[in-house]
Amino acid sequence: MSNIATVLKDEIIRLARKETRNETEKLRKASVQYRTEIAALKKRTAALEQQLSRLEKANGQKREAPSQTEDTAKARFTAKGFKSLRKRLGLSATEIGQLLDVSIPTIYNWEAGNASPREKQLAKIVMLRGMGKREVDAILQQRAA
């Protein structure tokens, strides 16, 4: 009787291994296919980046994004400084919100120190620091028109 049990057990193990091998083979083939697709996409991306850099050189343009991130990386944001900037320019929270494309509560949260601006808004704040009242008023009038 134990002989039949061992034979049955061996047969079950053999069939389980066969099924496992079949399933893992399918997964391995899919994995290989995905890897080749990823490699092709990486090559395509590299080729497109090279083409973009050639076109930029041909047009004499430089990428503006790195220069903006360098300025914003150096810039510090403090709630007190932002509030004094707004007062110096004579702007209401609504007006500075329009300039920075943010809501009024966001301005008050920045001034209270409850939140800080994202990189996009920080770049705009850095630009505002170098402007005077007349320049800011001109921008607001252009946006209103």
GIHUHU-V728378 format. One record per residue. N is the residue number from 1. RES is the residue in one small letter. SS is DSSP state (2 for helix, 1 for strand, 0 for the rest). PSI is psi in whole degrees, -180 to 180 (NA if undefined). Layout:
{{N,RES,SS,PSI} {N,RES,SS,PSI}}
//
This chain:
{{1,m,0,-40} {2,s,2,-25} {3,n,2,-40} {4,i,2,-40} {5,a,2,-43} {6,t,2,-38} {7,v,2,-45} {8,l,2,-44} {9,k,2,-44} {10,d,2,-41} {11,e,2,-40} {12,i,2,-43} {13,i,2,-43} {14,r,2,-45} {15,l,2,-39} {16,a,2,-42} {17,r,2,-40} {18,k,2,-45} {19,e,2,-43} {20,t,2,-43} {21,r,2,-43} {22,n,2,-44} {23,e,2,-43} {24,t,2,-30} {25,e,2,-41} {26,k,2,-43} {27,l,2,-39} {28,r,2,-43} {29,k,2,-42} {30,a,2,-41} {31,s,2,-43} {32,v,2,-42} {33,q,2,-44} {34,y,2,-40} {35,r,2,-41} {36,t,2,-38} {37,e,2,-41} {38,i,2,-42} {39,a,2,-41} {40,a,2,-40} {41,l,2,-38} {42,k,2,-42} {43,k,2,-42} {44,r,2,-41} {45,t,2,-44} {46,a,2,-42} {47,a,2,-41} {48,l,2,-38} {49,e,2,-39} {50,q,2,-42} {51,q,2,-41} {52,l,2,-44} {53,s,2,-36} {54,r,2,-42} {55,l,2,-40} {56,e,2,-40} {57,k,2,-39} {58,a,2,-37} {59,n,2,-10} {60,g,0,21} {61,q,0,151} {62,k,0,155} {63,r,0,131} {64,e,0,-23} {65,a,2,-45} {66,p,2,-36} {67,s,2,-36} {68,q,2,-40} {69,t,2,-32} {70,e,2,-43} {71,d,2,-44} {72,t,2,-27} {73,a,2,-35} {74,k,2,-25} {75,a,0,140} {76,r,0,146} {77,f,0,126} {78,t,0,147} {79,a,2,-42} {80,k,2,-43} {81,g,2,-39} {82,f,2,-42} {83,k,2,-41} {84,s,2,-33} {85,l,2,-45} {86,r,2,-43} {87,k,2,-41} {88,r,2,-39} {89,l,2,-8} {90,g,0,38} {91,l,0,147} {92,s,0,170} {93,a,2,-34} {94,t,2,-45} {95,e,2,-45} {96,i,2,-29} {97,g,2,-39} {98,q,2,-40} {99,l,2,-37} {100,l,2,-2} {101,d,0,48} {102,v,0,168} {103,s,0,166} {104,i,2,-44} {105,p,2,-31} {106,t,2,-42} {107,i,2,-46} {108,y,2,-36} {109,n,2,-38} {110,w,2,-45} {111,e,2,-31} {112,a,2,-12} {113,g,0,12} {114,n,0,-20} {115,a,0,166} {116,s,0,152} {117,p,0,155} {118,r,0,174} {119,e,2,-38} {120,k,2,-47} {121,q,2,-33} {122,l,2,-37} {123,a,2,-39} {124,k,2,-37} {125,i,2,-40} {126,v,2,-40} {127,m,2,-39} {128,l,2,-32} {129,r,2,-31} {130,g,0,1} {131,m,0,162} {132,g,0,179} {133,k,2,-41} {134,r,2,-43} {135,e,2,-43} {136,v,2,-42} {137,d,2,-39} {138,a,2,-41} {139,i,2,-43} {140,l,2,-38} {141,q,2,-38} {142,q,2,-40} {143,r,2,-33} {144,a,2,-31} {145,a,0,NA}}
//
